Every structure is written in structure tokens, then in C-alpha cells.
Amino acid sequence: MTAKPLNAMPVLSPRVSAIQPSPASVLRRRARELRGAGRDIIEMSSGNLDFATPDHVIAAAHDAALRGDTRYTDVDGTPELKQAVRAALQRDHGLDYATDEIVITNGSTQALFNALLATLAPGDEVIVPAPYWAPYLDQVRLVGGEPVVVPCPQNNGFKLRPEDLEAAITAKTRWLVINNPVNPSGAVYRRDELAEIAAVLQRYPDVWIMADGLYEQIVFEGDRAPTLAAIEPRLKPRTLTVSGLAKAYAMMGWRIGYAAGPAALIREMIKIQSQTTSCASSISQAAAIAALDGPQDLLRERIAILRGKRDRFVALVNDCPGLSCAAPEGTFYLLVSCAGVIGKRAPDGTEIGSDRDFAAYLLQNADLAVFPGEDSGVSPAIRVSFANPSALIEESGRRLKRACEALR
Ligand SMILES: Cc1ncc(COP(=O)(O)O)c(C=O)c1O
């Protein structure tokens, strides 16, 4: 009998074998490793904002911990936070949800996943407009569904056209995922554009809508991005309105998200949560109440700062040979076309054959971590964040230009 080797691989479930670690997490780890090895990596790939969580929010968490709010909460969230979410949905979108139509989750990532897990049977289809946030696809695959990617051309501002949506709907379509504003393009659907999409959806009563508004407050014109259930109330009974506190309140690591939708679906999502994570962090929930109920003017100040950074970075990027981008209407990402560098060669002779090659070249030769568009269903492009300190934005612009100029 031979001894079992150490570190033997477990037998993996086919579902897990079919997916990859999220590209953002892989890049974050690689950047950290390189930094640990002494390299001065600038992370332009990250979904983190360089703002601090507001002081009054941190104070509320501190108070909660001292008060003894350190136990499991109700699976679906504390009644106080659910009330704060309810009030925020009413205040921000005019949307009325009852308490049993809301669930608090560990980031909006968990809300999206639980909804898919609660509803998809093998082979069910989920329409995902591209460019997209990469995890939508693997979340769908993980629960046995099939993502159906619908390319959204740049000449339509990277937004889903009603005719393309209609052409993608089949008898197996269970969900349309609609993210507004869009990560990674920064596109913002206007009310009339959502109304046109809603008109198509009205003709397909079996298709549900996952409205992901995680960046809804980060828009550079107007107050916030609209959401589908508010645009077309007749769709509300089959819409899951998903959002969270990560981006609006710079609370990425606090892991608080929420979903609002029909009670029957929310009930199933809560059932899943009860068997998997029990509840979101009690301390983070207390902090989230302070964020949602507290003063909102900091948000406006921060968006003004981001607008300035956006404009500066757009100018720096457009000064790089082979790159071009337009100013996004929302989020803190630039989707940069790198068509002009494809086919060129690095000083060591390596050909830049794809945006993934270009991202690898920038990491290796310019100490810049950027996100390849291929991971978001749009090529050749890279996604870069402008939520970095101004000095880093200037430095990354210099490095980007030098790296592009070195290509032949
Ligand atoms: C479009 C989109 N949706 C959802 C999420 C999940 O965010 P969180 O789980 O931090 O709420 C992200 C994170 O970057 C995102 O970009």
C-alpha cells in the first residue's frame, strides 16, 4: 500500500471546478505579493475608494461594540437597520417596501448570490449585459445556471439596447441583471432608457429583474442613478432591488448590502442565509444605520472630489499613445480602449496581443495594476480606477505614458 501524498487534492464539485477566483481578488493578491517583494505597485485595478469611512459611522460602530451589540442579530438584519434601509429606499427612489420585503446581507455580493441560488435550476439562463462586473457570470455558473452575455456596443454608450435584450430572451430566461451605474464602463442609464427596457420586460412576465445599484450615488450629473422598480412600478413584483453601503459611504470592508423585493423571494434568501452566514456583522449593521440615517452632504463633497480626479485622469490617459477614453457619467472607473497598443511589441520583444497581455506588461514593466477588459466582457480595453490620491493619479499617468511610449 502506498502512502497518500501530503496535500492531496480533495475531489472537487463540478460546479466549483467550472468557476475561477474573482479576477479582482487575484489581481489584489498579486499586487500585494509584488509590493511585499519591494515593488512600488500602484493599484489602479481596485474597487476600493481612497476615502475614509465617515467618523460618525465609525463612532456608531464603537458605541455598538461597547454597548454589547456583539451577538448574532436576526438573520435578515436588525429591525433598526431594516427600517433605515426602508426609509432610504423611500427617500432616494420613492420606493415602498415592507419590512418582510427587505434583507440585510454580507455585502451586496451575497444578496445577488442568494437570489440566484434561491431561484435558478440547472440550465436556467440569466441575461448579463457586457461590459459587466465579472462575478455575475461565475455566480450564475456556481448555482448551475447559464449566463447569457449581451454585448452592449460603445456607440450606444455601453448600454443595453431594448432590441438586443428582446433578442436574448428565451423560454429559459429567468433574470436580467441590470447594473446602474455600470461597473466597469461608468455608463448611467437615464430614466427614459430604463423605461424602454421596462417596456420589453413587460412583454415577458417570466423574466425577473436584478437591479444592482451599488454605485447609484456616484453619478456626476443629477442626484443618483434611477432604478427599474421605481421607473416601472408594474415590474416591482418581479424586481429585486439590490444595493449596499460599500461605495457610497466608503464602507467596502464593513460588508453590508441589502436586497428589497417580493416577500416570497426574500423569505427564500433569508432561509439560505440562516444556513450559511447566520447574519451580517452586528457592529457593521449598527454603523450602517448611522450612515443611512446621518447627514448625506459628505457624499456630495466626495463626488465633487471624484469628478475632479476623473477629469484629470481622463486627460492623462488620452495623452498616452494608443489609449483613449471618454469621461464616465458615474462610478470611479475609466474604461480605456487600448486598441492602439494591440499588435505592438514591448522592449523585450514580447507582443501585446490582447488587453490581458497589456495589463501583464503594465504590471511587469510599469508597476501598474490594471484590470483587463476581457474579464468584464469588453476588449481590447483596461479598467482603471480614479479613486486614488491625486499624487498617485499623476504618477500613474506618467508611468502609463512612459509604458505606452516604449511600445514599438
Ligand atoms: C457592480 C457591483 N455589484 C456588486 C458589487 C459587490 O459589492 P459589495 O459586496 O461590497 O456590496 C460590486 C463590487 O465592487 C460591484 O462592482
Ligand as a Chemical Component Dictionary entry (heavy atoms), coordinates in Angstrom:
data_LIG
# 
_chem_comp.id                   LIG 
_chem_comp.type                 NON-POLYMER 
_chem_comp.pdbx_formal_charge   0 
_chem_comp.three_letter_code    LIG 
# 
loop_
_chem_comp_atom.comp_id 
_chem_comp_atom.atom_id 
_chem_comp_atom.alt_atom_id 
_chem_comp_atom.type_symbol 
_chem_comp_atom.charge 
_chem_comp_atom.model_Cartn_x 
_chem_comp_atom.model_Cartn_y 
_chem_comp_atom.model_Cartn_z 
_chem_comp_atom.pdbx_ordinal 
LIG C1 C1 C 0 -21.442 46.197 -9.814 1  
LIG C2 C2 C 0 -21.127 45.629 -8.479 2  
LIG N1 N1 N 0 -22.087 44.977 -7.815 3  
LIG C3 C3 C 0 -21.866 44.442 -6.608 4  
LIG C4 C4 C 0 -20.629 44.553 -6.005 5  
LIG C5 C5 C 0 -20.441 43.941 -4.639 6  
LIG O1 O1 O 0 -20.124 44.869 -3.666 7  
LIG P1 P1 P 0 -20.314 44.627 -2.092 8  
LIG O2 O2 O 0 -20.456 43.155 -1.896 9  
LIG O3 O3 O 0 -19.088 45.191 -1.493 10 
LIG O4 O4 O 0 -21.577 45.340 -1.687 11 
LIG C6 C6 C 0 -19.584 45.247 -6.650 12 
LIG C7 C7 C 0 -18.271 45.399 -6.015 13 
LIG O5 O5 O 0 -17.357 46.004 -6.498 14 
LIG C8 C8 C 0 -19.843 45.795 -7.934 15 
LIG O6 O6 O 0 -18.895 46.457 -8.608 16 
# 
loop_
_chem_comp_bond.comp_id 
_chem_comp_bond.atom_id_1 
_chem_comp_bond.atom_id_2 
_chem_comp_bond.value_order 
_chem_comp_bond.pdbx_ordinal 
LIG C1 C2 SING 1  
LIG C2 N1 SING 2  
LIG C2 C8 DOUB 3  
LIG N1 C3 DOUB 4  
LIG C3 C4 SING 5  
LIG C4 C5 SING 6  
LIG C4 C6 DOUB 7  
LIG C5 O1 SING 8  
LIG O1 P1 SING 9  
LIG P1 O2 DOUB 10 
LIG P1 O3 SING 11 
LIG P1 O4 SING 12 
LIG C6 C7 SING 13 
LIG C6 C8 SING 14 
LIG C7 O5 DOUB 15 
LIG C8 O6 SING 16 
# 
